[in-house]
Amino acid sequence: MKLISFAAASLFVSVSEAALPPGYEDELWCQPGNCEIYTNPYGIVGARSTFEKCYDPETNVMSEGVWTGSETDVTVPDGWIQPQICTAEQYSQCEVDTQCTLLISPGCSCYVSSSIHPYQACEGKDCNFSGCTGNECGGYVGVCSPGFNGTGNTCSLEETNEIGNTTAPAPTPAPSSAALASVSIMICIISISS
């Protein structure tokens, strides 16, 4: 019984730290002419600002936005807008899986990069790959995941099983789903221990 309680506490902490609570990253603000994109090259869970970025389709430049919420005192720069989500015509990372390449970061983590909109974890002589084995991407594949409601496709990092078939993509819930996941895990564990 104590082991189950400890496991429940561990799961709750790890999932609940995955996203910020409401009020901290409620609204994204970008420079005029930008739209919003979603990118997650490492297939991780985290705060919305980790994955949701501003993108200028005219210059092909991705940038950080400004996040506001009821629990912050962040001031939006003059003239900045709440962007619409980019359409597939404005931004799409891939059309087929072969446009999603697996790479290794200097921290020896596997990530996926698009050949259309490449992401480089590190560039130049300051990149340190010491300690990396070259096998960090074993068990993963890069997959071109379809966009939702007219948005562009994204390159996703997915695990493979022993046979080489893909399984579910790495988890990337929005803050509300992360909160629901922590509640679901706790309810499930509590009902098991009751």
C-alpha angles and dihedrals in degrees: 000000000000090000091054091049091050091049090050092051091048093049092047093052096047095047096040091053089056095087140017118257119253115287099045105070105016102129131032118212124196139176115276113279093031127117128197124260134184119223130169111168095169097047092233136144119242150118118328091247088063092065109018113078140169116252130191108208092194096057098025090232125145117204143171117265131211116259124210134183143160091266095053136070094212115147118217113230114251113274096014117137140209099249129224116236110268115257121232088257091056099044134004125153097204150355097199136023093253089068089064111079127189115230137174121237125217088257088061094250124137118238138168126240131192120232088213096049104016122205117203116193090201136000132191137020095314092072110110116199096168111138093027113125098200089240097086091111094052108126094025136094133190111240131187103231118200119248123240127246096353098322122132126268120263133210109244132193110230132181120235128215124231092277093053097253116135121249127196117321119258109279117268107165123172115242094268093052091046090055090048090049092054091050092047092050092049093047091048093050093044092052090050092052095045 
